[in-house]
Amino acid sequence: MEMHSRQSLSEVHGISVLARRQSQRRSIAQTAVARILAFLKRTKMAIEAELAARQAATELASMNDHMLRDLGINRSEIQDAVRRQPEKLGTDARGSS
């Protein structure tokens, strides 16, 4: 294996060790920023989903029992109804649509 000095790497091969290290640091920084932004996006989405669920629960709680029965839920099921998984929406708990 042949060892080269920084000067020979730059002169002979056009390789700069310092530029390579700076590029690696930049790449690490870009990855870190991307991960932070992805985390913030997920956090924002979770907060928005929680606020929407709370608003829906408040709206359902303001309805009378007859209106809730028309929707197919009891007052005790409001929290479960607003936090139900999206794939379960529109289906009856008894298995029929």
C-alpha positions in Angstrom: 0.0 0.0 0.0 1.4 3.3 -1.0 1.2 6.3 1.4 0.7 9.8 0.0 1.2 13.1 1.7 -1.6 15.7 1.6 0.4 17.6 -1.0 0.9 14.7 -3.3 -2.8 13.7 -3.0 -3.8 17.2 -4.1 -1.2 17.6 -6.8 -1.2 14.1 -8.4 -4.8 12.9 -7.8 -6.7 16.1 -7.3 -7.9 14.9 -3.9 -8.2 17.3 -1.0 -8.4 15.7 2.4 -9.8 18.9 4.0 -12.5 19.3 1.3 -13.5 15.6 1.9 -13.7 16.2 5.7 -15.8 19.3 5.2 -18.1 17.4 2.8 -18.6 14.7 5.4 -19.3 17.3 8.1 -21.8 19.0 5.8 -23.4 15.6 5.0 -23.8 14.8 8.7 -25.2 18.2 9.4 -27.7 17.9 6.6 -28.8 14.5 7.9 -29.2 15.9 11.4 -31.3 18.8 10.2 -33.5 16.5 8.0 -34.1 14.2 11.1 -35.0 17.2 13.3 -37.4 18.5 10.6 -39.0 15.1 10.2 -39.5 14.9 14.0 -41.0 18.3 14.1 -43.4 17.4 11.3 -44.5 14.2 13.1 -45.0 16.2 16.3 -47.1 18.8 14.5 -49.3 16.1 12.9 -49.8 14.5 16.3 -50.8 17.8 17.9 -53.2 18.5 15.0 -54.8 15.1 15.3 -55.2 15.5 19.0 -56.8 18.9 18.6 -59.2 17.6 15.9 -60.2 14.6 18.2 -60.9 17.0 21.1 -63.0 19.3 18.9 -65.0 16.3 17.6 -65.5 15.0 21.2 -66.7 18.4 22.3 -69.1 18.6 19.4 -70.5 15.1 20.1 -70.8 15.8 23.8 -73.0 18.8 23.0 -75.5 16.6 21.2 -78.5 15.1 23.1 -78.8 11.4 23.6 -81.3 11.0 20.8 -78.9 12.5 18.2 -76.1 10.3 19.5 -78.2 7.3 19.1 -79.0 8.3 15.5 -75.2 8.2 14.9 -75.0 4.8 16.5 -73.0 5.7 19.6 -73.7 6.1 23.3 -72.4 9.0 25.4 -69.9 6.7 27.0 -68.5 5.8 23.6 -67.7 9.4 22.4 -63.9 9.2 23.2 -63.6 5.8 21.6 -65.5 7.0 18.5 -63.3 10.1 17.9 -60.0 8.2 18.4 -61.0 5.1 16.4 -58.5 4.0 13.8 -59.3 5.3 10.3 -59.7 1.8 8.8 -62.4 1.1 11.4 -64.5 4.2 10.6 -67.8 3.6 8.9 -68.0 0.0 10.2 -70.3 -1.2 12.9 -68.7 -2.9 16.0 -71.0 -5.9 15.4 -69.3 -6.6 12.0 -71.8 -5.3 9.5 -71.4 -2.1 7.5 
